[in-house]
Amino acid sequence: MTGTDPVLRLDVGDHVSHVVLNRPDKLNALDETARLSLVETIQDCGADDGVHVIVIRGEGRAFCAGADASNPNEGSRDGAWADRLSMSDRGWGQFLVAWDVPKPVIAQVHGVCLGIASILCNLCDIVVAAEDARIGWPKLPLGGGVISPTWVWHVGMHRAKELSYQIGSEISGVEAAQWGFANRAVPADRLDGEVDGLARSIARVPLDLLRLKKEALNQVYDNMGFRQAVLNGSLWGALSHDLPSAGEVRSLIGEVGLRDAIAHYRHGQPRPG
């Protein structure tokens, strides 16, 4: 893989295009530039009649480590209202593009898939995971009411709560398939071939028929409130960012760095410094 853009488009033939998260040195964590590039690349594939199936995957050792928390002050901090609009208009709220794009989207998950990356998967049509993938929540107690509502629809309320109520909770790719987050889990060395075969099989269906099928299926969930649950996440997330505890987390990251802050909250280590 070449190129320095945070997201790349790779047309692999047979009406299949890959959208590749391309920040391997950051485990493909998404900053604002990468998020916007991801949305634009999916839209480009959606507008191309030569593309029937879109595969989203990550370059390097991971699918995506979630939001890039190395800059704790990125984005709006001008109160809950502005923060809500920022998350909806420039942040993860735009991941609904994967839900709305008029062709099937497959998430190919390996390595880690954390935080908002799991939201992206929950908005894709199909998820195929490596058995040893690690899928779950952020390593810091920042934000709330954003991730878990999208999980409820796939794994159920009790499991979503168990994961949400703990810092950095994870499940494996095998568990993800057993619980309903993923369609299937395969050995890591078979992941590329499994997704490639699935994508090419789906791509043989005429594009107009694929669009109809996707709209018909999505409408069922939308009528049950799925879309509204996703959109409501920006409100709950904005409120959580205004909590005193959120300010404490951001301050600690600024004081001691991301690694030591994660160790403090995730493993109960004494506060550094």
N, C-alpha and C positions, 0 to 999 in steps of 0.2 A: 504494500500500500504506500502510495506517495502522496505528497501534498501537505500543506500546512494548515489548510482550512479546518475549523473545528468539526465540520460535518461534510462528508463527501458523498457524491452520488456515483454509484458504480452500476452500469447496465451490463448484466451478465448474459443476456440473450434469452430467447424463448419467452419474451414478454415479461421478464422479471428484472426488477431493479433493486439494488441494495442501497439503503441509506445508512452510512457508516459513521458512527460517532468516532471522532479522530483526535482525541486528546489522551493518548495512551499513558503519557507521563503523569496524568492526573486521574488515572483509572476512568477516563471519559466523564469525569464530573462536569456538570453543566453550569457554566456561568451564563450571564444574560446573553452574551454574544452567541454562545453555542446553542442556547435554547431557541433563539430567533432563527438561527441558521437551520436547525432541525426542522422547525415549522415550515420555513420557506422551501426546504428540499422536499419534504413530503408533499407540499402543495405543487411543486414542479412536477413530481411524478404523477400526481393526481390529474394534472392537466394534460399529460402526455398520453394520447390514445394508443401509443405503442407499448405502454406499460399496463399489464393486467394485474400484477401482484407486486407488492412492496414488502421487502424484508428489512427490518431495522436490526442492526447488530453493532457491536463495539469492536474497535481495533485494539489489539494487545491483550492484556491479561484479564480484562473485565468487560462486561456489557456496559455498566454505568454505575458509578459510586454515588449517584444522586446529585443534589445541589452542591456546587462548589462553595464550601464554607470557609475557604482560606481567607476570604475578605468578609468578615462578619457584618460590615456596614454597607454591603452592596444592596442596592435597591432602595425603595422608599422607606423613610422612617419619619414621615411627616404626619403621623397619626394613623389611626386604624382605617379611616375612610380612604386616604390616599394609598395606604398599603394594600387594601383590598383591591383597588383598581389596578395597582401595579401587578399583583399576582395574577389577576384575571386577564389583563391585557398584554402583559409582557412576560409573564412567567408560565408556570405549569398549566394555567387555565387554557393556554393555547394548544395544549396537547390534545384537546378535543378534535384537532385536525385529523388525528389518526382514526377517530371514531367516525368523522364525517366524510373523509375522503372517499370517493365513490368506487373503491376497489379494495380487495382484501389486503390487510396489513398483518404480517407475521413478525413477532418479536423473537429473536434468536438470542437466548440468554446464556451467558457463560460467566465464570468468575463471580463478581459481586453485582447485585442489582438491588440498590438501596434507595429508600426514601422516594423522591419524586420519580425515580426511574421505575419504581413499581407502579406508580400511577400511569405512566406511559404504557406499561404492559397491560394494565387493566383496561386501557382504552383501545388496545389492538384487538384484532379479530381472533388471532390464534397466537398462543405462546408455546414455544418449544424450548425446553431448558436442558442444560447439561445436568447430569445426576449430581455432580458435586458443586453446582452453583449455590451461592449463598444469597438468599433473597429476604429482604426485610426492611427494618426501620432505621432511621438515622442514629448515629452514635452519640448525638447530643440532644438534650431535651429542648429543642427549638421548634416551635410550631405545634399545632394540634388541630384535629378536626379536618385535616386536608387529605391525608393518606388513607386512613382507616375506612371512611365512607365508600371509597372505591373498592376496597377489599371485601366489604360485606356481601356484595353481589356475587362474589366468586367463591368465598370460603365460609360464609355464614357469619352471623353476629357474634357468637361466642368466641370463635377463633380470632376474628378481627379484634375483639376487645382484649383477648389474652396477649396478642402481639402488640397492640397499641399501648397498653398500660405499662410496658417495660421499655427501658432504654436499650436501643440497639438489638432488639429481638430479631431472630433470623430463623428461616427454615431452609432446608436443602432443596435442590431441584426435584429429588424424589418425593419429598413431602409436598412440594408445590403441586405436583401432578396428582398426588393422592387427595389433596384438599380441594382441588379445582381451580387453583390459580393458573396452572399450566395445563395444556392439553396432554402433554406427554413429557417424560424425561428420558434421556438417552445417555450412554457413555460419552464423555467429552470428545473423544476421538471420532465419534460418529455424528456429532452435532451438525457439522457443515453439510455432510451428505444427506442427513435426514431432512434438514430444512430445504436444501436444494431440490430434493425429490418431491417434497410436498408442494413447494412453490410452483414448480414446473407442471405438476399435475393439475393444480388449480388454474394455472394460466392457460390451460387448453380450453377452458370454458369461455364462451364468447363474452366480451367485456360488458355488453349491455345486460346480459343475463346475470353476471356477477353483481353488477350494480343493483339490480332489482332484488336479488337475494339478500344482499347486505342491508338495503333499506328496509326490507320486510322484517328481518331479524332484529335490527337495531330499534325499530319502531316498538317492538314488544317491550324492551327494557326502558325506552324513553317514556312510554305510557305508564310504566310502573314507577317512574321517578328517578331513573338513573342519571340522566343529564342534569337534573336539578340538584341532585346530591353532589355531583362533581362541581357545579357552579357555586353551591353553598360553601364549599370548602374554602373559597377565598375570604368569606366573611369570618369563619371560625379561625382560619389561619391568621388573619389580620388582628383579631382579638388576642390570640395567643402571643403574637409578637409584642403586644403592649403590656403583657404581664410583667411584674417586677422580676420574676425568675428569668425571663428572656433577656432582660438587660444584664443580669448577673452572668449569664452564659457568654454573651458578647464581650463583656468586660474581661472575663477570664481568658477568652481566646486572644484578645488583644494583649493581655499581660504575659501569658506563658506559651502561647502558640497552640495550634490546633491539636497536636498529638497529646500534649500533657492535659489539655482540657478534656479530651475524649477519655483518657485514662481515669481522670477524676470522677467523671459522671458515670462512665460505663462500668468500671470495676470497683468503685467505692474507695479509690485511693485518696490519701489526704490531699487537701487543696495545695497545689504547688506554690512555691514562692514563700 
